[in-house]
């Protein structure tokens, strides 16, 4: 049921579980005020660099040492890159995109079963915006988040997307492990001894960005960096992802590339590498004409891991930039506030 003139769009989207999908389905003429971002938080398209792009790395020959070198170089300079010929079958990518659309097409009565208030497990939750109880201005996004590494929760995954999500994660694991091995090689670190802290837990999100009235006033996802070790992102052909060019106030659009996966460095890896590899600030623009989906897999340390600069990185006398922190404390700090660029890293700063 649509909100009445005296009803509140926040209540309709958040409390009643309709999300921005429900608002978009109303075909509103104007963006509700609860979603109108301050000018400083909107994506300024005049600051998007037209001729700059992040690297696209061909992984068809993993025996070529240049591939690992390109990955490490991109992690240092950009914090983002795309990979092609990565070995994850195209049909697996297409299936999980279709599964995302299927889930968000469910009636609200079905989807609301997975909200934080109703989900039978904390490992499966449907949310709108980022932190709707904290965000003063809401983001134009709904997402289903699943803690994949909690095997016991799999019985509670939505049946409409469960098998496709599981297959996507399983087929992607080898690639993520290989990428991390290449990145560890760039630090002169043995991957086998660090796999547990680099890949201690895994989460997947199904992100849905419906058509938005006045997209220039809204934001799909506010500017932030991920708290992951590595993020493995599948985007559709609509596009909307932008990254901040390091040490500037300019942005770079990340174009959809058929069959590609977008990779970005998370805060955890920036801390572990003592700042050699960099998590990049990024955001997602709202779209006024097409629904957009994306499916990121986040590989993270375990909640009870202590993260800090790896000893191997500091063995030549390099001064640590970050202190050692409990990873769960770092993540809790991230989830106590709205998106605010890379300020979560301040929590681990020396």
N, C-alpha and C positions, 0 to 999 in steps of 0.2 A: 504494500500500500504506500502510495506517495505521501510525503509529509504535507500536512495542512499548512496554510499560511502562518499559523501560530506555532507550528512545530519547528524543530531545529534540525538543520541538515546534518550537523554533527551527530545528533542523537539517531537520526535515520541511518547514517552510514556506519557509525561506530557501535552504538548500543544495540540497535535492532539488527545489525549484521548485514545490511545491504551493501556496505562498502561503496567505493567510487563506481563500481560496476552498476550498482543500483541507481546512483545519481546520473550516470551517463545514459542509462536506459530511459530516464525521464525526459531526455531531449531538452534540457534546460536551455533557455536563451542566454543566460549569463552565469558565470562562475559564482557559486555561493561564496559569501565573504569569508567564510571559515577557511577557504582554500586560496585566497588572494595573498600571495607572498609579498613581503616588503621588497622594495626595489632592489636592495642590496643582495637579496637571495634569489632573484630571478636570473636566468641565464641570459646574459647580455650578448646577443648574436653579433654585435659589432666587434666583440672581442674573440670571436671564433676565427682561428687562422685558416684561411681557405686553401693554402698551399702546403700545409704541414700534415703529416700522417705518422702514425706509429708503425713500427716494422711489421711486415708479414713474413713469417719464417716457414720455409718448406721443410717438413720433417720426414720426407720420403726416404732419406738415406741417413739413418741414425748412426751409421759407422763413420760418417764424415765429421771430423772434429770441429769443422767450421760451424756446424749446427749448434753445438753446445756453446761455442764462443759467441755466436749471435744472440743466443738466449741470455747469457750472462751480461752481455753488453746492453741489451734492451732493458734488462732488469735494473741496471745501474743508471741509464740515461733517462728512460721513460717511465719505468714501473709498470708498463703495459706493452703487450705485443699480441699479434694474432698468429695462430698456427694453422697451416693447411697440410693436407696429406698426413694426418696424424694417426690414422688407423682406426678411429671410431667410425663404424659404418654409418653412411648417410641415412639409412632407414631407421637406425636407432635415434639419430638426432631428430628426424622428422616425426617419429613416433612420440617422443617426449614433448615436442612442441604441440602436437595434436592433443596429447593427454592434458596439457595445461589448458588449452581452450575448452576441452570437455569438462574439466573440473569447474572452471569459472562460469560455464554455461548452466551448471546445476541450479535448481531452484534454491532460493535463499534458505528455505526450510532444511535443505540437505547440507548446504555449506556451513550453516551456523553451528552444526554439530561439532565443528572443528575449531571454533573460536576458543580463546583461552578459558572462558567461563564454562564451556561445555565439553571440551575435548577430554576424552578419558585418559590422556597422557600428556605430560608437559613436553614430550618430544614431537608432538604434532600440533601445530597451531596455525589458525587463519587470522590474519591481522590486516588492517587497513592503515594507510599512512606509514609511519615508522613506529612511533610510540604515541598512539592516540591519546593516552592519559597525560602525556607530558607535552606533546607538540602544541604550541600556541596557534600555529598555522599548520593545517594538515597538508600532507603530500598527496598527489593524485596517483595512488597506487594501492592495489590489494596484493597480498602475497600469502601463500601457504608455505610454511617452513617445517621441514622434517629433519630431525636428528637421526641420520642414517646409521650412525655408529651405535645407536641404542637398538640392538637387534630385537629386544623383547617388544618394542613398540610397533614392529612391522605389521602385526595383526590389526592395528588401528589405523593404518594408512588408508586413505580413500580408495575404494576398489576401482574407481573410474580412472585412476592414474597409477596405481601401485606397481603393476608389472613393468610399465614403460619407464617409470622412475628408477626402479631397481636395475633394469638392464642398462640404462644410461650411466648410472653410477659404476656398475661393474665393468662396463666396457671402457670407461674413462680412467680407471684406477692405474693401469699400466702407464698411460701417458703422463699422468700427474707425477707418478713415481719417477719416471724418466726425466721429466723437467726438473724435479727437485734434485735428482742426482747430478744433472748438468750444472745446476746452480751451486750445489755444494762443491763440485769440482772447481768452480771459479773462486771458491774460498779456501781451497786446499783442505777440505773437510771430507772425511769418509762418510758417505751417505748411510751405509749399513749401521753405523754406530749411532746415527741421529734419526733414523726413520721413525722411532716411537714418538719423539718430540715434534717432528715435522708433520707427521700424519696420525696424530693420536686420536683425533675425532673428525667426523665428517658430517656436514649439514648440506642440505639442498633446499633451495627456494624455488617455487613456481611463482613468477612475478607477472602481474597483469596490469597493464596501463590502458584503460579504455579511452575512447574518444573524449576529449575535454573541451568544454566551451571556454573560450578565451585562454588558450594554452599559453599565450605570452605572459599571462598573469600568474600562472601556476608553475609547479615543478613536479616532475614525476618522482624523482628522488633528489633530496637535497645534497649539497656538496659534503663529501665524506671520504675517508679511506677505510678499507676493510680491516677487520681485526684478525683475519686469517693468516696462515702461512702463505697460501696460494689460493687464488680464485680462478675457477675454470668455467667460463661463461659462454653459454649458447644464446645468441640473440637471433631474432627473426629478421625478415627483410625490410622491416619498417624503419628501424634505426631510431636513435635518440640519445645514445650514450656519448658523453663528452668527458675528456680528461683535462685536467689543468696541466699546462706545460710547466715543467719544474722551474721554481723560483721566478715565476711571472704571474701576471693577472690575466693571461690569455688562455684560451681553451682550444682543444683539438677534437674534432668530430671523429668518432670511430665508426667507419662505414661498415654495413653488413657485407660480408664476403661469403659467397655460397660455400657451404660446407666447413667454414672456418670456426675455430674456437678462440675466444678472446681470453687471454691470460693476464692476470694482474697480481702484483706482489702485494701481500698484506702487511699490516703493522708488525705481526709476529716475526716475519722474516726480516723486516727492516731492523728490528731489535736484535735478532739472533746474528745478523751480519754486521752489527755495529754501524749501521747506516750505509754500508756499501750498496746494498740493494734497497730500492726505495718504493714505498707504497705511494701511489699517486692519488691525489684528490680527484674525485669524479662525481658526476651528477647525471641525471636523465631528464631530458626535456619532455614536457607534455606534448601530445599530438592532437591536433584539431580535426583530423580527417580519418585516421585509422586506429584500430585497436592494436596494441603492441604487447608481445610477451617476451620474456627472457627467462633462462633457467641457469642460475649459477650453482656450482658445487663449491663449497668452501672446505678446504682441508686445513685443519687447525691442530695446535697442540691439545693435549688432554686438559681438562679443567684443573687437575691437580699438578700439572707440570709447572716448574719454575723456569721462566724464560729470561734471558739476558744475553749479552754478547758471548758467542761461543769462545771457549778457551783457545781454540786453534786460530781464531781471527785476531786474538790479542797477543799471541805468543811472541811476536816480534816487537813488543813494546808499545803497540797502539793503545792509546788511552780510551777507556770505555766511555761511550756517550750515554749509555743507558744503564740503569741499575737492574738488579734481578727482582722480578715481581712474579707473584702467583698468577698464572694465566686466567683463572676464574675471576680474580679481582680486577684484572685488566678488562675483561669482557663485561663485568658488572658495571664498571665505570662508563664504558661505551653506551650501555643501555640505561643509564641514569639521565641522559640528556638528549635533546634533539640533535640532529646532524649539525656539525659545526666544523667542517673541514677536517684538518688533521690534529685537532687539539687533544684527542684521546692520547696521542703519543706523549703529551706533557706528563701523564701519569707515570711513565717509565723513565722520564728524563733525569739525568744525574743532577 
